[in-house]
Amino acid sequence: MAAFTDTIETRAHTTRDGMLNLSVDVGMADADVAVTVRVRPVSGGEVDANGWPTGFFECVAGSMPELERAPQGQFEERLPLE
């Protein structure tokens, strides 16, 4: 019987109580396997209250200075609502 060794890398998010739930398709049905899990934080820095990296919008604002909105013209006059 040939030895089968495979390394599977993935990213996941822990639950609020610190649990990590994994579901990984290994391609072997009804088999005993040895599993090694190494957990390391993803370096990404701090995030704000909405989950965006701190300073994200300050870095991207104005990143396309050549993109300009064309003149929109004048609004048409409409009858007032009664």
C-alpha positions, -999 to +999 in steps of 0.1 A: +000+000+000+014+034-010+019+061+015-004+091+011+007+124+025-009+157+017-006+192+031-037+213+030-035+250+038-066+270+044-078+301+063-107+301+087-124+324+113-129+314+149-162+317+166-168+343+194-160+317+220-126+309+204-136+277+186-123+268+152-146+245+131-130+227+102-145+207+074-119+195+049-124+172+020-093+148+020-105+125-008-104+093+014-137+078+024-142+058+056-104+059+065-085+064+097-061+094+092-036+113+113-042+150+114-019+178+125-033+213+130-010+243+134-028+275+143-012+309+138-028+343+136-030+360+102-009+391+103-032+419+092-031+444+120-059+459+138-095+463+124-121+490+131-156+484+145-168+474+110-141+449+104-120+470+080-083+472+085-074+504+105-064+531+080-078+513+050-098+541+036-071+567+042-048+546+020-072+541-009-089+575-010-076+593-040-058+563-054-073+569-088-069+607-093-074+603-131-110+591-125-133+622-126-170+624-126-183+641-158-205+672-155-240+663-147-258+692-164-288+710-150-318+694-134-351+698-151-378+719-135-407+699-122-442+708-109-443+710-072-461+682-053-494+692-037 
